[in-house]
Amino acid sequence: MKQKNTKELDDILGKTHISDFDKFCVEQKGSMDPEQNAFSEYIKDLLKEKKITQQMVFLKADIPEKYGYKLLSGEKHTRQRDIILRICYAAELTLEQTQRALRKYEMPQLYAKIPRDALLMLIFKDRPGGIIEVNELLSKKGMEMLRTSGVQE
């Protein structure tokens, strides 16, 4: 069965009575994100689809492997959006996939009205190189580089 997008679910909800909520949840289970592990499952599915290992992502993202595994397993949580952006970039996610990953991690999405976010959006679109090149580009534009996982929360 094909997973429904948000608009399709919104349309179905528009025709659903509150008394049918449980039925809706059962029927649409495959299209809904479980609240826990939504980010983890999303990233793992994308990595499998792209045939990229978690280890390779952590190496490319310049994140300690042990910490990366704990983030993806849900054992650890970070409040540093840059760590999630590093993972998304290293996992070769598109801008749209990155925005979705940020939502699933309950982090603010990249926002075009914020200059650093706007540049990051272009970086995700154009892929100028690895994390080092991304940080060099941010630095050249006078913006804060993507932080490392030095302080783990």
N, C-alpha and C positions, 0 to 999 in steps of 0.2 A: 504494500500500500504506500502511495506517495505521501510524503510529509507535507502538510498544508502550511502555507506561509501565514504571516500575521493577519494580512488583509482577509484571507479566506476564513480564518478563525473568527475575526471580527464580524464578518458577514453572518456566520453561523450563530454567533452569540447574539447578534441583533434579532434573530428569529427564535431565540431560546428563552423560555420562561425560567424564573429563578427556581421553581420547583423541579425543573429538569437538569439542574446543574450537575448532579452526580452522574446522570446519564451522559451529559456532554463530556465530562471528564473521562469517563470510560471509553466513549466512542472516539475521542480526539487524543487519547493518551500518547499515541505515536507522534503527534505533532506538537505536543507541549513539552516544555523544558522542566525537568524536575528541579526544584529549587536548590537542593543540595547537589554539589558536583556538576552543575550545569557547565561551568567554565572548563573543568577538567575533562568531562566527556566530550565537549565540543572540540577542544584542542586535540585530544587523543584521536578522535575520529578524523580530523583534518590531517593530522600527521600520518595516520594509516593510509588515507586517500592519496597523500602526496609521497608516500613511501620514504618518510624522513623519520629517523629515530629521535627519541627524546634526548638521548645523549648528544647527538649532533646539534640539536637546537640549543642545549645548554652551552656547548662549546662555542657556537656561533654568537650566542647572546652574551657571552662572557659572564655567565652566572655559575657559581659553584654547583656541581652536579647534584650533590646531596640536597642542597637547598632547593634546586629546581624540581627534583622528584617530589620533595615534600609539598611544594606549591601545587604541582599537578595532581597530587593524591588528595589534596585538601587538608593534609596534616598541618601545614603552615598556611598563614594568610599574610599578605603584605598590604600596606596602605600606600605603597609607592607605585604609582601608575607607570613610571618609567620601567620598572621591572617587567610588568605585563607587556608594555610596548616592546621591550627587548625580545621577549619570548615570541611575540607575534611577528616581529620583523625577522627574527632568525628562523621561524617556522615558515617563512615565505607566504604569510597571509596577505591577502589583498586588503585594501583600505576598508572595504565593506565587511570582510571577515574580521578585521581588527576591531572595527566599531562594535560588531556583535560580541566579540570576545570581551571587550571592555564592559559592555552592558551585562553580560553574564557574570563577570567578576564584580559587578556592582561598583564600577568605577566610572568617572565621567568620560564620555566619548570625546574624541578630538573635535574641537569646535573652531570653525573657520574664522571666527571673529577674533580669536586669540592668535597673535602672530606666530608664536612657537608652534602651536597646534596646526596652524595653516601650513607651515613649512613641513611639519611631520606628515601631514596629509599628502603633500606633494612627494615627500620621500617614499612613503608607502606606495604611491602610484608609480613613481619613476625608478625606484630601486637603484640608487647611485653607488652601491657597493655594500660592504659589511658594516658592522656596528662602528668600527673605527672611522670609516668614511662618513657615516651618518653624524658622528660626534664632531668630526672636523668641519663638516658643512654647517652644523648648528653653531659651532664656535666662530666660524668665519662671519656668520650673520649676527654675531654678538648675543647669541642665545645660550641658555644653559644646556649643557650636554646631557644625554640620557644618563641618569645616575646608575651606579652599580649597586649591587646588593650588599654593600658594606654594612649598612645598618639593617638587620633583618628583624622584621616585626611580625 
